[in-house]
């Protein structure tokens, strides 16, 4: 059984200020600008839907995570264009209210996990999440894999402890290979195999096997 869950694509610009007070004032102002930004970026993409903007104050700088839904598209290019145009709009409008307060901004401050493995991708997803379930019978396990369900479950528990000790993000049986094959066949960016191969494998006993 398969279930596909549409998740978010994140772009994470950062706005810079001379002091924390100004960064906080911009954070408060930005909370009321979602509809303004959403309308503006429609000029640049018919498929990027801005869902929300989350902010995190980092000293004198404000990280802003733009959460998009992009339909069936991977969406990195379209959301980058939209975010760039949104940043230019916000910089212009805010500096009209408070001249010169935004000293600079960067389009992506590494808060998006693009082409990188992160706990954020593991917990919240990036792009499309796939959840799959199957039952492997005891007969097939013993005949094809030469192992019992009890043995697999026992060793799964032991090796998951080792993965935790090593600080592994997720725990899976090398889903990077099929993901890379799909990306290569469909013309996707192979560098995105990083975040796309974050997954978690679970075993449970079943009356039929595993």
N, C-alpha and C positions, 0 to 999 in steps of 0.2 A: 504494500500500500504506500502511496506517495501523497504528500501534501505540500503544496507550494505556498509560501507566505510572502506576500509582497512587503518588502522592508524599505528602508530609507537609504538614500545616497546623501552623504554629508559633505558640504564644503565649509571650511573653517577659516574665514579671514580674521585678522587681528587688527584692531585700531589702537593707535598709540597716542599718549597724552603726556604733558609735562608733569602732571601730578595725579595722585589717586582720586582726589576730589572731582577733577574734571572727567576722569574715566568713569566714576560712579554716576555723574550727571548724565553722561552719554548713555550709559546702561539703562537708566531710568527712562530717558527720552525714547530710546530704541524700542521699548516695550509697546509703545503705541504706534509703531510704524509698519507693522506686518502687512496690513492691507495696502498701504502706500507702496511698499516694496513689491508685493505680489502683483499689483497692477502694472508696475513699471517693467518687470521682467517678462511679462507676456508679450512685449514688443520684440523680444529676442528669442523666444522659444515657445512653440505651441504645445510642447510635450512635457516641459518641466513644471511641475506643480509644487510651489513652495508651501510646505505644511506648517512649519514653525521655525522660530529663531531662538535658540538657547544661548545664554551668555554666561561667561565665567570671568570674574575679575581677577586678573593676575598682576598685582601691583599697580603700576601705572598704565597697564595695557588691558584691553578687553578682548577676549576670544569670543567670537560669535560663531555658533554652529548652525548653518543653514540646512534644514532637513527638507529634502526633495523626494517626491515620487516621480518616476520617469517612465512609467508603463513598462513595455517590453524592452526598452533600450537600456543599455548599460548606463549611459547618461553622463559620463565624466566630462565630456567636452561641452555639452549643452549647459550643464549646471555650472561649469567654470565660467562660461561666457555670461550667464545670468548673474552669477555672484559678483563678477567684476563690474558689471553695469550697476548692480545694486550698491556696491561699495562707493562707486563714483557718485551716485545719487545721494547716498547718506552723507558722504563727506561734504558735498556741495551744500546740501540743505542745512546740515548742522553748523557748518562754518558760517552760514548766513545768519544763524541765530546767535552763535558764539564765535566770532571771527578768530580763526587761527588756533582753535582749541584742539582739533585733530591735527597732530603734527605729522602723522604718517599712517599708512596701513599696508598690510601685506595680504595678498590674496588667499594664501593658505599657510597657516602657522603650524602645521603638522597635527592639528586636532581632528582631521578627517579620516585618518588611518588608510589613506589611499596608497595602495601598493605596499602596505605594511601590515604586520600581524599585531593585533591589540586586543585587550580585554573588551574594549568598547564594541568591536566587531563581533566578538564572541557572544556578548550579552544582548546587544541590540540589533545585530545583523547589519549587513551592508549590501544593498542590491536585492537579491531574492534569496530567501531562506528555503531550504528544502528539508523536509522531515520525511524519513522513510522507515518502514517497518516490514520485517519479514519473519517467518517462522522456518527454521531449518530442522528437519526431522532428525530424530536420533539415528535412524537408518542411514540417512545421507551423511551425517557427521562421521559416523564410524566407517562407512564404505568409501567416501571420497576424501575425507580429511584425516582419517585414521585417529580420531579423537572422540571423546565423549562430551556431552553437554556439561556434565559435572566438572570435568577436567578444565574445559574452556572457561567456565565461570570462575573456578578457583584461581586460575592463572590470570584472568582478567583483573580480579581484585588485587592480586599481588603486584601486577605491573602498573596498575593505576596509582598505587602508592609511590612507586618509583617515579612516575611521571609528575606527580605532585611535588616530590622532593626536588625534582629538576626544574621546577617552575614552568612546566609546559603549559601553553595556552591551548585548551581543548585536549581531546584524547581521541584519536581516530586511527584507522588502519590505512594510512597513506591515500587519502582521497585526492591528493595533489596530482597524481598521475592521470586519472580520468578527467579531472577538471582541466588540466593542461591540454589533453587531447581534444576535448570539446572546444576549448578556446582556439586552438590552432585550426581546427576544422571549420569554425564559424567566423574566423577573422577577428577575434577579440584580442585585447591587449594581454599578452602573456605575462607581463609584469604584475597583473592583478591576480595571478594564481596565489600570491601571498595571502591576501585577506580572504580569497575565495576558498581556500583549503582549510579554513578554521572550522573544525567540527567536533562533535562529541559522540562517541560510541557507547552504547549501553547494552548490557546483556541481562536477560532475565530468564529464569527457569520457566518452562512451559510443559504442560502434560505431553505435548507432541515432541519435545526436544528442547530447542533453544529459541 
